[in-house]
């Protein structure tokens, strides 16, 4: 009997210090630092992760700049290009960590672009305003050999059935999220099931992703792929093999126990933090809560 290949954990939807509304108070309380982001990936035994901050695809460049200039990371970069980076020998571990370029597109709904070549130059002011513009952007991601995944469909800021049908019919996506830990509010508790049923109906890959807006979320959801199905020769071949395995559904999903309290704290944090900074800021934050819960623009 041959050896059973190791299963590598893959987090396709992660956020860094810019994970939520760049420039607002809560951004500082998503992940405290890029060092902490890297530590949390190691702590949760993640082998491959994509940085998918909201409306900003510079998170990967920020991380590369940091590890390239800080002494403690010297000699820890095995290889990197504009699609991703391979770090090794960190935190007294021989384990390799692969971090991919990515972004969470936030209009007209949330969709992930992962592992594409070069920046898309995405900012909150350059989000697509229509399905036609989104089509052009997703086509560009495909030309840059990236992976496209619809984030939390049917849920908060997620695509509806008509929008999903358009994406599937026009072959603009490789997969959809069918388990997202943020879809746990009472009014959204069925959305993960709706997404799973849709993926089965349309015969499209359904993935699980952490969508970590708190430090506790990294372990909640991920996919697992056998090591022998991934090509670690370089980042480009790794992304190609990852994309192929997602499309062909050669992975297992991990759907962990969701901490409702931490998710509620995430959404209730803005008014609490504003209170500590003064009543005027609290009034301003409360005024913005509808947009925080279901944003239309970023």
PLY file of the C-alpha trace (Angstrom):
ply
format ascii 1.0
element vertex 298
property float x
property float y
property float z
element edge 297
property int vertex1
property int vertex2
end_header
0.00 0.00 0.00
1.42 3.40 -1.00
1.76 6.38 1.27
-1.33 8.52 1.68
-0.51 12.04 0.40
-0.64 14.92 2.86
-3.61 17.25 2.61
-2.68 20.92 2.25
-5.00 23.52 3.74
-5.92 26.35 1.37
-7.57 29.62 2.47
-8.98 31.34 -0.61
-10.57 34.36 1.12
-8.48 36.14 3.76
-8.20 39.71 4.98
-5.24 41.62 6.38
-5.08 44.94 8.24
-6.95 46.51 5.32
-9.59 43.82 5.46
-12.61 46.02 6.01
-13.22 49.58 4.85
-9.78 51.05 4.41
-9.34 54.12 6.59
-12.13 53.40 9.08
-11.74 52.60 12.75
-12.60 48.92 12.45
-9.79 48.29 9.94
-7.32 48.44 12.81
-9.14 45.65 14.62
-9.43 43.14 11.80
-5.90 41.71 11.90
-3.52 43.77 14.07
-0.53 43.61 11.69
0.93 41.81 8.71
3.21 39.96 11.14
0.10 38.72 12.95
-1.47 37.74 9.63
1.53 35.54 8.78
1.58 34.13 12.32
-2.11 33.20 12.15
-1.60 31.33 8.89
1.20 29.33 10.50
-0.77 28.82 13.71
-3.70 27.37 11.76
-1.47 25.20 9.56
-2.48 26.96 6.34
-0.20 26.12 3.41
-1.70 28.39 0.75
-3.59 31.64 1.32
-4.86 34.42 -0.90
-4.95 38.01 0.33
-8.37 39.31 -0.76
-8.87 42.68 0.89
-11.97 44.69 0.00
-11.65 46.92 -3.06
-7.83 46.96 -2.82
-5.39 44.62 -4.53
-2.26 46.14 -3.01
-2.34 43.94 0.11
0.01 41.43 -1.48
2.44 44.18 -2.49
2.33 45.55 1.06
3.24 42.13 2.42
6.08 41.59 -0.08
7.51 45.01 0.75
7.42 44.19 4.45
9.10 40.78 4.28
11.65 42.07 1.77
12.85 44.86 4.06
12.56 43.49 7.58
15.59 41.69 8.98
13.68 38.84 10.61
12.42 37.74 7.17
15.85 37.80 5.49
16.63 34.40 4.03
13.03 33.29 4.50
11.84 34.05 0.94
12.34 30.98 -1.22
10.86 32.52 -4.36
8.24 35.02 -5.43
6.78 36.76 -8.47
3.82 39.05 -9.10
1.36 36.19 -8.49
2.55 35.12 -5.06
5.36 34.50 -2.59
6.82 31.43 -0.89
8.05 31.89 2.70
9.90 29.17 4.59
11.65 28.44 7.90
9.50 30.84 9.90
8.50 30.44 13.56
10.86 27.48 14.08
9.01 25.54 11.41
10.28 23.99 8.20
6.83 24.32 6.72
6.44 26.44 3.59
3.79 29.12 3.34
2.52 30.32 -0.04
0.65 33.64 -0.14
-1.10 34.65 -3.35
-2.08 38.01 -4.78
-5.79 38.71 -4.71
-8.66 41.11 -4.14
-12.31 41.05 -3.14
-14.19 42.99 -5.80
-17.10 44.69 -4.05
-19.40 45.94 -6.79
-21.97 45.07 -8.02
-21.52 42.26 -5.47
-18.57 40.51 -3.82
-16.36 38.27 -5.94
-12.78 37.09 -5.38
-9.93 37.34 -7.87
-6.91 35.23 -6.88
-3.40 34.52 -8.15
-3.51 36.71 -11.24
-0.35 38.07 -12.86
0.36 41.69 -11.99
-1.85 44.24 -10.30
-5.38 45.04 -11.43
-4.90 48.53 -9.92
-8.14 48.18 -7.99
-9.18 50.82 -5.47
-12.55 51.64 -3.87
-13.03 54.32 -6.55
-12.44 51.95 -9.46
-15.03 49.28 -8.68
-17.24 48.13 -11.57
-20.51 50.05 -11.84
-22.33 47.53 -14.04
-22.37 43.90 -15.05
-20.68 44.90 -18.30
-17.78 46.47 -16.43
-17.58 43.48 -14.12
-17.48 41.19 -17.15
-14.51 43.11 -18.53
-12.70 42.94 -15.19
-13.29 39.20 -14.74
-12.15 38.59 -18.31
-8.94 40.45 -17.49
-8.44 38.26 -14.41
-8.78 35.19 -16.62
-6.25 36.54 -19.14
-3.87 37.08 -16.21
-4.36 33.38 -15.32
-6.22 34.12 -12.10
-9.00 32.29 -10.26
-12.51 33.80 -9.88
-14.80 32.81 -7.02
-18.12 34.36 -5.99
-17.99 35.29 -2.29
-20.93 34.47 0.02
-23.65 34.36 -2.68
-27.20 35.03 -1.49
-25.74 36.55 1.70
-24.52 40.00 2.74
-23.44 41.86 -0.43
-23.54 38.55 -2.30
-24.76 37.81 -5.80
-28.40 36.85 -6.35
-29.58 33.98 -8.54
-29.89 36.05 -11.72
-26.39 37.44 -11.29
-24.99 33.98 -10.62
-26.74 32.60 -13.69
-25.11 35.33 -15.79
-21.65 34.49 -14.44
-22.07 30.75 -14.92
-23.59 31.05 -18.41
-20.77 33.33 -19.57
-18.07 31.19 -17.89
-16.81 34.09 -15.82
-16.15 32.13 -12.61
-14.46 28.93 -11.52
-16.33 28.41 -8.24
-18.64 29.86 -5.60
-18.37 29.88 -1.83
-20.82 27.40 -0.34
-19.61 27.81 3.24
-18.66 31.22 4.63
-18.48 31.71 8.43
-19.95 35.20 8.13
-23.29 33.81 6.90
-24.47 33.00 10.44
-26.94 35.76 11.31
-30.48 34.45 11.86
-31.77 36.06 8.68
-28.86 34.64 6.68
-28.46 31.20 8.26
-29.79 29.39 5.17
-27.56 31.19 2.69
-24.73 28.68 2.85
-27.24 25.91 2.11
-28.70 27.95 -0.75
-25.19 28.34 -2.17
-24.44 24.64 -1.86
-27.70 23.70 -3.58
-26.95 26.16 -6.38
-23.46 24.72 -6.93
-24.95 21.24 -7.22
-27.71 22.43 -9.55
-25.28 24.21 -11.88
-22.49 21.63 -11.54
-19.95 24.22 -10.43
-17.30 23.88 -7.73
-18.32 24.92 -4.21
-15.55 25.98 -1.82
-15.31 26.86 1.87
-13.42 30.03 2.81
-12.67 31.72 6.17
-13.39 35.34 5.16
-11.52 36.25 8.35
-12.72 39.54 9.77
-11.50 38.54 13.22
-8.41 36.64 14.34
-10.63 33.69 15.27
-11.92 33.07 11.77
-8.83 31.54 10.10
-9.66 28.03 11.29
-13.37 28.17 10.48
-13.29 27.22 6.80
-10.86 26.14 4.11
-10.37 23.52 1.43
-7.91 20.62 1.57
-6.02 19.39 -1.50
-3.66 16.38 -1.68
-0.05 17.49 -1.87
0.63 15.35 -4.94
-2.00 17.28 -6.94
-0.27 20.64 -6.45
2.83 21.83 -8.33
5.16 23.77 -6.04
7.90 24.31 -8.63
7.04 28.01 -8.79
4.10 30.30 -8.06
2.74 30.26 -11.61
2.55 26.47 -11.70
1.10 26.43 -8.18
-1.74 28.74 -9.22
-2.38 26.71 -12.37
-2.59 23.46 -10.41
-4.74 25.08 -7.72
-7.14 26.39 -10.35
-7.35 22.98 -12.04
-8.10 21.21 -8.76
-10.81 23.73 -7.87
-12.50 23.45 -11.28
-12.36 19.64 -11.17
-13.44 19.59 -7.50
-10.43 17.61 -6.35
-10.60 18.96 -2.81
-12.37 18.48 0.49
-14.17 21.26 2.35
-13.65 22.00 6.01
-16.72 23.68 7.48
-15.89 24.49 11.08
-18.03 25.45 14.03
-18.97 29.10 13.67
-18.56 31.44 16.62
-21.70 33.56 16.43
-20.45 35.83 19.21
-17.24 36.78 17.39
-19.21 37.55 14.23
-21.68 39.69 16.15
-18.79 41.51 17.81
-17.33 42.20 14.38
-20.50 43.94 13.25
-21.10 45.65 16.58
-17.52 46.86 16.96
-17.87 50.17 15.05
-20.25 51.88 17.51
-18.35 50.50 20.50
-15.01 51.74 19.25
-16.52 55.06 18.28
-17.91 55.45 21.79
-14.40 55.24 23.17
-13.28 58.01 20.84
-16.09 60.40 21.55
-19.80 60.93 21.17
-19.52 62.82 17.91
-17.71 59.94 16.23
-20.27 57.57 17.67
-23.08 59.51 16.03
-21.24 59.44 12.72
-20.58 55.68 12.95
-24.17 54.87 13.87
-25.31 56.89 10.88
-23.14 54.64 8.66
-24.22 51.30 10.16
-26.67 50.45 7.34
-23.79 50.73 4.89
-21.51 48.68 7.13
-24.04 45.85 7.25
-24.98 45.90 3.59
-22.71 48.33 1.74
-23.62 49.62 -1.67
-20.44 51.56 -2.32
-17.02 51.56 -0.80
0 1
1 2
2 3
3 4
4 5
5 6
6 7
7 8
8 9
9 10
10 11
11 12
12 13
13 14
14 15
15 16
16 17
17 18
18 19
19 20
20 21
21 22
22 23
23 24
24 25
25 26
26 27
27 28
28 29
29 30
30 31
31 32
32 33
33 34
34 35
35 36
36 37
37 38
38 39
39 40
40 41
41 42
42 43
43 44
44 45
45 46
46 47
47 48
48 49
49 50
50 51
51 52
52 53
53 54
54 55
55 56
56 57
57 58
58 59
59 60
60 61
61 62
62 63
63 64
64 65
65 66
66 67
67 68
68 69
69 70
70 71
71 72
72 73
73 74
74 75
75 76
76 77
77 78
78 79
79 80
80 81
81 82
82 83
83 84
84 85
85 86
86 87
87 88
88 89
89 90
90 91
91 92
92 93
93 94
94 95
95 96
96 97
97 98
98 99
99 100
100 101
101 102
102 103
103 104
104 105
105 106
106 107
107 108
108 109
109 110
110 111
111 112
112 113
113 114
114 115
115 116
116 117
117 118
118 119
119 120
120 121
121 122
122 123
123 124
124 125
125 126
126 127
127 128
128 129
129 130
130 131
131 132
132 133
133 134
134 135
135 136
136 137
137 138
138 139
139 140
140 141
141 142
142 143
143 144
144 145
145 146
146 147
147 148
148 149
149 150
150 151
151 152
152 153
153 154
154 155
155 156
156 157
157 158
158 159
159 160
160 161
161 162
162 163
163 164
164 165
165 166
166 167
167 168
168 169
169 170
170 171
171 172
172 173
173 174
174 175
175 176
176 177
177 178
178 179
179 180
180 181
181 182
182 183
183 184
184 185
185 186
186 187
187 188
188 189
189 190
190 191
191 192
192 193
193 194
194 195
195 196
196 197
197 198
198 199
199 200
200 201
201 202
202 203
203 204
204 205
205 206
206 207
207 208
208 209
209 210
210 211
211 212
212 213
213 214
214 215
215 216
216 217
217 218
218 219
219 220
220 221
221 222
222 223
223 224
224 225
225 226
226 227
227 228
228 229
229 230
230 231
231 232
232 233
233 234
234 235
235 236
236 237
237 238
238 239
239 240
240 241
241 242
242 243
243 244
244 245
245 246
246 247
247 248
248 249
249 250
250 251
251 252
252 253
253 254
254 255
255 256
256 257
257 258
258 259
259 260
260 261
261 262
262 263
263 264
264 265
265 266
266 267
267 268
268 269
269 270
270 271
271 272
272 273
273 274
274 275
275 276
276 277
277 278
278 279
279 280
280 281
281 282
282 283
283 284
284 285
285 286
286 287
287 288
288 289
289 290
290 291
291 292
292 293
293 294
294 295
295 296
296 297
